[in-house]
Amino acid sequence: MMKHRKSLSETLQNLVSKGYCLADTQLEESFQSDDWRLDSVEHVSQEQGKTLVIAVSSASRKMKLVFVEALTSISDFSPMTLLRRLFPMQQGSGFQVSPILVR
């Protein structure tokens, strides 16, 4: 279930207090693991538009990351892009991901 909040700073402060840190897009390779868990997805409405705040964690990497995706329309963000950054894709792994609609 997606939570709806009014303040991006409140949402981020709440996640940081729980041990999450903002994902650095420069460290893409270090993000890859096979045990990522989706912890929360929060939808924040602001004057500038809508934002998705996605929190994930990996026990083996001992990491808790937050991804912030600003949206002007729902087509601006593809969950597949985030999944490809988090999960290593190997030829013949048999791993399949089906797209979902985020509203």
LONU-187878 format. One record per residue: residue in three letters; x, y, z of N, C-alpha, C, O in turn. Coordinates in steps of 0.001 Angstrom, whole numbers, padded with zeros to 6 digits, always signed. Atoms other than C-alpha are relative to their C-alpha. Layout:
REM LONU-187878
AlaXYZXYZXYZXYZ;...
END
This chain:
REM LONU-187878
Met+000834-001172+000000+000000+000000+000000+000886+001246+000000+001858+001325+000752;Met-000783-001218+000112+001333+003420-000946-000535+001045+000978-001740+001285+001050;Lys+000373-001060-000924+001333+006137+001701+000019+001331-000748+000818+001522-001664;His+000044-001335+000583+000432+009714+000760+000384+001006+001081-000186+001015+002172;Arg-000452-001023-000953+002236+012580+002474+000013+001356-000689-000028+001445-001916;Lys+000017-001351+000543+002290+016334+002045+001379+000624-000069+001573+001569-000834;Ser-001300-000642-000087+005937+017114+002827+001128-000975-000340+001274-002020+000294;Leu-001147+000823+000374+009001+015674+001108+001034+000000+001117+001598-001050+001427;Ser-001005-000061-001067+011301+016883+003902-000419-000854+001200+000422-001518+001805;Glu+000499+000834-001104+009095+015207+006555+000178-001487-000329+000579-002275+000527;Thr-000137+001386+000428+009113+011967+004572+001452-000442+000077+001751-001514+000604;Leu-001425+000342-000015+012897+012009+004139+000554-000034+001420+001339-000924+001749;Gln-000456-000007-001391+013517+012928+007797-000448-001264+000723+000307-001838+001507;Asn+000524+001216-000618+011325+010020+008876+000837-001213-000418+001182-002042+000424;Leu-000789+001134+000483+013277+007564+006700+001448+000059+000500+002014-000972+000861;Val-001371-000152-000505+016694+008956+007729+000056-000394+001473+001033-001001+001911;Ser+000031+000376-001417+015689+008523+011385-000071-001518+000181+000262-002039+001246;Lys+000071+001465-000038+015110+004834+010552+001235-000657-000612+001273-001876-000782;Gly-001259+000554+000490+018626+004442+009116+000171-000013-001506+001149-000571-002004;Tyr-000110-000055+001462+017986+005082+005409+000863+001181-000416+000948+002182+000296;Cys-000731-001130+000562+020218+007268+003275-000384+000142-001473-000788-000824-002120;Leu+000333-000252+001401+019635+008870-000108+000950-000760-000907+002159-000777-000678;Ala-000809+000741+000963+020850+006745-003001+000796+000973-000857+000257+001970-001339;Asp-000872-000799+000848+023782+008230-004890+000056-000664-001368+000511-001802-001487;Thr+000066+000595+001333+023319+007661-008611+001380-000324-000561+001479-001087-001522;Gln-001354+000281+000476+027109+007605-009083+000493-001379+000450+001477-001879-000094;Leu-000446+001273-000557+027392+004336-007105-000834-001174-000498-001030-002146+000231;Glu+000924+001006+000520+025146+002234-009346+000457-001436+000185-000340-002266+000623;Glu-000465+001384-000088+027304-000913-009384-000041-000528+001430-000310-001710+001644;Ser+000003+000465-001392+027524-001046-005585-001411-000247+000515-001579-000861+001569;Phe+001387+000232-000397+023711-001063-005392-000414-001438-000246-001317-001937+000425;Gln+000506+001295+000437+023420-004469-007009+000162-001076+001068+001230-001255+001654;Ser+000057+001082-000963+022430-007328-004754-001180-000880-000392-002014-000474-001201;Asp+001121+000870+000352+020054-010263-004940-001032-000105+001122-001923-000952+001069;Asp+000960+000102-001102+018182-009607-001696-000675+001329+000356-001071+001528+001504;Trp+000671-001261-000284+016701-006117-002017-001453-000249+000371-002122-001110-000201;Arg+001385+000076-000448+013391-005670-000228-000614+001395-000105-000015+002381+000325;Leu+000729-001256+000071+010861-002948-000973-000640+000246+001360-001513-000510+001786;Asp+000501-000287-001343+010156-001358+002409-001194+000949-000018-002149+000771+000739;Ser+001137-000921+000080+007882+001514+001449+000058+000808-001289+001117+001024-001878;Val+000138-000939+001120+006617+003694-001366-000935+001086+000502-002056+000814+000932;Glu+000816-001116-000466+005345+007129-000460-000185+000985-001139+000755+001305-001867;His+000374-000951+001043+003572+009532-002781-000127+001367+000663-000947+001547+001564;Val+000014-001337-000597+004240+013201-001963-000476+000985-001052+000092+001059-002142;Ser+000494-001050+000888+002228+015993-003581+000534+001333+000489+000380+001694+001656;Gln-000575-001304-000328+003968+019357-003679-000410+000996-001068-001027+000631-002069;Glu+000292-001028+000997+003615+022650-005524+000698-000290-001325+000148-000021-002393;Gln-000777+000288+001200+006309+021521-007977-000511-001223-000753-000110-001447-001896;Gly+000513+001209+000630+004422+018304-008755+000006-001158+000979+000122-000975+002191;Lys+000046+001205-000824+004254+014758-007502+001382-000647+000074+002181-000558-000859;Thr-001277+000666-000222+007170+012794-006077-000259-001363+000613-001113-001510+001487;Leu+000025+001319-000628+007634+009106-005304+001260-000142+000834+002357+000163+000365;Val-001124+000275-000881+009869+008230-002360-000023-001504+000256-000954-002027+000868;Ile-000050+001455-000045+010930+004586-002535+001125-000430+000926+002285-000085+000703;Ala-001000+000475-000965+012713+002925+000399+000213-001493-000199-000740-002270-000250;Val-000364+001409+000166+014560-000365-000076+001122-000336+000977+001843+000546+001443;Ser-001084+000415-000885+016901-002418+002089+000573-001331-000469-000112-002132-001106;Ser-000700+001235+000329+019443-005201+001619+000740-000471+001244+001595+000240+001771;Ala-000671+000545-001184+020525-007409+004511+001450-000342-000315+002336-000065+000494;Ser-001369+000405+000325+023603-008757+002703+000922+001204-000216+002108+001136+000107;Arg-000791-001229+000199+024792-005238+001754-000022+000898+001229+000743+001859+001320;Lys+000173-000841-001187+023710-003819+005121-000259+001446-000406+000340+002383+000122;Met+000325-001320+000521+022206-000905+003229-001497+000243+000066-002301-000671-000118;Lys+001375-000477+000097+018978+001055+003460+000059+001242-000871+000696+002232-000510;Leu-000078-001097+000962+018449+003341+000479-001367+000604-000269-002397-000064-000188;Val+001205-000724+000389+015904+005960-000502+000226+000574-001384+001230+001239-001642;Phe-000013-000571+001341+015194+006838-004114-001131+001014-000075-002260+000726+000321;Val+000992-001053+000143+013382+010105-004848-000189+000231-001493+000755+000582-002202;Glu+000317-000131+001418+011646+010267-008231-001058+001081-000175-002212+000894+000211;Ala+000948-001081+000273+010034+013569-009264-000776-000330-001269-000197-000759-002267;Leu+000865+000342+001126+007085+013100-011614-000770+001225-000473-001292+001994+000333;Thr+000952-000960+000552+005301+015454-013936-001195-000755-000553-002295-000212-000661;Ser+001076+000915+000369+003261+012512-015209+000448-001400+000388+001635-001630+000619;Ile-000332+001357-000418+003108+008825-014331+000957-000666-000974+001688-001577-000588;Ser-000895+000606+000988+004972+007980-017527+001452+000453+000177+002344-000071-000491;Asp-001365-000478-000246+008040+009886-016206+000851-001010+000755+002079-000939+000708;Phe-000737+000944-000823+009001+007002-013941-000359-001426-000383-001533-001775-000506;Ser+000219+001420+000265+009435+003352-014773+000614-000802+001145+001811-000680+001406;Pro-000565+000843-001056+009819+000892-011889+001102-000912-000529+001991-001311+000223;Met-001021+000864+000602+011890-001214-014298+001384+000646+000087+002378-000052+000287;Thr-001284-000697-000085+014630+001432-014272+000616-000209+001375+001806-000504+001488;Leu-000493+000204-001365+014943+001169-010503+000366-001459+000229+001407-001745+000821;Leu-000299+001427-000180+014777-002640-010550+001301-000394-000679+002069-001181-000126;Arg-001245+000326+000705+017583-002832-013113+001221+000521+000748+002294-000080+000682;Arg-001118-000538-000772+019763-000655-010881+000276-000837+001242+001423-000958+001672;Leu-000150+000732-001249+019143-002798-007816+000362-001464-000174+001151-002005+000600;Phe-000204+001438+000174+019143-006343-009171+000900-000276-001196+000630+000198-002300;Pro-000874+000350+001125+021979-007728-011280-000748-000926-000954-001391-001885-000527;Met+000645+000846+001002+020675-009207-014506+001082-000815-000698+002007-000263-001294;Gln-000964+000875+000633+022593-012206-015752-000705-000795-001084-001867-001175-000937;Gln+000555+000784+001094+022050-014033-019024-000399-001381+000519+000372-002026+001229;Gly+000438+001345-000356+020013-017208-018503-000341-000194+001459-000441-001332+001916;Ser+000289+000143-001424+019201-016462-014868-001424-000480+000252-001737-000962+001340;Gly+001387+000400-000175+015528-017211-015447-000807+001003+000804-001970+000741+001113;Phe+000655-001037-000781+014640-014044-013516-000842+000851-000926-000326+001386-001907;Gln+000879-000823+000812+011632-012232-014966-000703+001003+000882-001067+000707+002020;Val+000697-001053-000714+010045-008978-013913-001137+000465-000867-000944+000741-002051;Ser+001170-000490+000727+006556-007933-014940-000259+001438+000396-000172+001772+001578;Pro+000267-001411-000321+005714-004227-015175-001298+000145+000790-002228-000649+000646;Ile+001207-000325-000756+003173-002715-012784-000346+001450-000245+000526+002244-000600;Leu+000450-001378+000151+001132+000467-012999+000001+000663+001365-000620+000161+002302;Val-000052-000754-001246+001883+003018-010266-000918+001180-000144-000792+001956-001091;Arg+000966-001124+000077-000932+005471-009557+000214+000953+001123-000495+001954+001227;
END
